[in-house]
């Protein structure tokens, strides 16, 4: 029963994507052909909203639902990000949908998107199998280092911690 709010917000998100024509294959093709500003407006507003939300988390020191301080890790740009982004864009252009609206497509009666959903899940599964062999899998010593930030109440600042664990 406590997960009903997630179902509600998911349904609301799907309705907004559908009504805003964000899931329209034609709108996506217009975007990739630079024929319409419609999708760039949606994406741009999402970037601005995300930026403002992240800044609000930092400025107001908001906490998560379970009361823990929210810390955001800096991301590194490396070859894997470029290759992954290219694959993501190709999949988006070929299918006419990014992962977010896939279920909205299905919910709006476009049953052929079940193939895209299954393909996305299969791709995620294959990535899980290949992850130990990818550069960030750190096969040299079969260990994986993770950096994460914890908020120290004593020093009133974020502290960098490293955790070393066996790669699974």
N, C-alpha and C positions, 0 to 999 in steps of 0.2 A: 504494500500500500504506500510505503514511503517513496517508492520510485515512480509514482504516478506523475509527480511534477516533471520528471524527465520526459515522460511520454507526452505530456501536455506541451512542453517547450519544443520538443521534436516535431510535433504536429503543427504547432504555430510556425516554426521555422520552415517546414515544408510548404505550408499555405503561402507564406510570404514569398518564398522562392518561386512558387508557381504563379501567383498573382503578379509578381514583378517581372515575369517572363525571363527570369534568370536561368531556368532550366530549358528554355527554348533552344533547340539545335540551330535554328536560323539566327537567333541573336548571337550565339557563340560563334557561328561562322562569320557573321557581320563583324564581330570583334577581331577575329583573326585576319580578316581581309581589310581592316581599318575602314569599314564603311559606316560605322555607327559608334556614337559615344556611349550608348546605353550601358553596355557591360563595363566599360571603363569607369563610368560613374558609380556603378554598384561596387566594383572592386576598390575604387578610390575611397569611397565612403567607408568601406570595411577597414581599409588600412588606417584611415584617420581615426575611426572609432577604436580600433585596437591599440593604436599609439596612445590615445588619450586615456584608455583604460589602464594600460601598463604604467603610464606616468602617474595616474591616480593611485595605483597600488603602491608605487614607490613614495610619492609625496605624503600620503596619508597613512602609510605603514599598515595597510589593511591586513587582516589575518584571514586564513582559510576557514571553512565551515567548522573544522574541528579545533579552531583556536590557535593554530600554528602560524608563525610569521611566514609570509610568502616571499621567497627569494627567487630571482630570475637569473639563470646562468648565462654568461656570454657565449655566443655561438661562433664557431670557427668556420670560415669559408675554405673548403678544400675541394679536390677534384670530384669526390663522391657526391657533393652537393650539386655540382654542375651537371654531372651525369644523371643524377636522380631527378633534378629539375627538368632536364631535357626529356627524359622518359615520361615524366608527369605531364608535361606540355603536349607531347606527341599523343599520349593516351587521351588527353582532354580534347585535342583536335580531332582525333579519329572517332571517339565515341560521342562527342558532343556533350560531355559532362565531366565535372571533377567529382571526387568522392562525396562531397557534402550533399549534393542534390540527387544522388543515385536513388535513394529511397523515395525521394519526392517524385521522381519519374515513375517508379513502380506504383506509388500510391495514387498517382494521377491516372493510372490505367495503362501506362506504357509497359506492357509485360515483357517486351524484348530486352528491357534493361536488366532482367534477371541474369542474362549472359554477362553483362558488364559487371554486375555485383559479384557473380561467381568468379569472374576473371580477376577482379580486384582482390578478393579473398585468396585466390590461388597465388597471385603475385606476392601477397603478404606472407603466405606460407613458405614460398620459395625463398624469399628474403630471409626468413627465420632459419631455414636450412643452410643458406650460404653465409650468413652473418659471421660465423667464426673464421671463414676464409677470406673475408674482406679486410681491407687495411685497418679499419677501426676494431677488428676482432682481436688483434694483437696475438697472432699465432706464435711469435718467437718464443715466448715463455708461458703460453697458455694461461695468461692472467690478464685481467682487464682492470685498468685503473679508472676510477670514476672520481671526478672532482665535483663537489657539491658545496653549497653554502649553508651554513647554519647560523641562526641569529643567537648571539650570546647576550643574555640578559645582564650578565655581570659587567661586560665591557661596553654594552649598548651599541654593538656593531656586528656586521656580518663577518664570519670567520670561514676561511677556505679549509675544507677537510678533504683528504684523499682516502678512498677506500679501495683496497686491492682484493679482488675476489677471483675465483676460478671462472674462466669463460665456460659457459654452458652450451 
